Amino acid sequence: MTIILFGAVGTLISTAIISIGATHFFKKMNISSLRIGDYLAIGAIFSATDSVCTLQVLNQDETPLLYSLVFGEGVVNDATSVVLFHAIQSIDLSHINSSIAAEFLGNFLYLFISSTILGVLTGLLSAYIIKKLYFGRHSTDREVALMILMAYLSYMLAELFYLSAILTVFFCGIVMSHYTWHNVTESSRITTKHAFATWSFVAEIFIFLYVGMDALDIEKWKVVSDSPGTSVMVSSILLGLVLVGRAAFVFPLSFLSNLTKKFPYEKIDIKQQVTIWWAGLMRGAVSMALAYNQFTRSGHTHLHGNAIMITSTITVVLFSTVVFGLMTKPLVRILLPSQKHTASMLSSEPSSPKSFAVPLLNRQDSEDNQASHNVPRRTSLRMLLSTPSHTVHHYWRKFDNSFMRPVFGGRGFVPFVPCSPTDQSVHQWQ
């Protein structure tokens, strides 16, 4: 719920502040060709964060709660920004009234909820197919291929129905991690984990490559070459609005989230709040893509105002990525000093496919695995997960074990296949 609070509600707050600020300052600067829809789009464009740099620095074992918040909030934030951007483009904002506002809110909720439901249904379909139909049960190649194709199916369906592909893939991945991933053999799990990690790394390289290529968009720089001061001023204003818009929701929403927590280790302290705020200051490929979508036609524009917005977006992305990115590691070391005893414990802990293959953000599976296999856990992670709670998660776990897992599989509900790789791995660890 904290991730949804930061990723969805926080993005809306940030979008509103950036849009209002851009309207106030840019109208005074007499930037032509910008309409009300463009100012709202600017808010959505610069609300899309890029938390990759901070995630590379954070230690998931030392700060599991903070890592999960930064990772989850980053993904939901990107999805919310894209959904909000498409909702802005889909309505006529030339005459704003109550009906237009209601239509805008309806479009946003429709895209957000529909994309989420589509991702969940696709993930459940993949789990049911692999569990019930036994496609390629003895073949790692077929199991991995089926998981990849079903994940890609969620993306294709979202594009087909004009929904948010990012949000659909995200929730499909969560469901597949909870159900589908446990229905395949041990070798397929390890292969799938490495395959997706490798493709993710390659995809990030291509994304940064495309961002660098966009920075050399000579056409846009030529259009704004006669007013370099205006371009620098616009970039500075946008960067300041990003800082203010980020702080406007991280600290207040963290305070509200802490009010619902009973134990101190569940609360987000001030150092973690600063880290979350800093993690969302970088802007990346999503901002670039939305800016080109809004202010160009087929990648080209000769309008002075649109060219300024493109070059300013490039400037903000490069400055935040390079400057803020280089400052991330020293800042995290100051705010969250590494614990030496944790490092020694990690170095002495034996590695195994069981401990290495626990999916991210799969809290329930970690608890079940700890109870059934007695695998040693990190101190901070055990402290985070050990306290039983009669909350939404508690009742969801009861419903999941009683109705969902018997149908869709998951840890403890995988069909037993004699002489399969799963059977061999069980005997090996016994």
Disulfide bonds with the S-S distance in Angstrom:
none
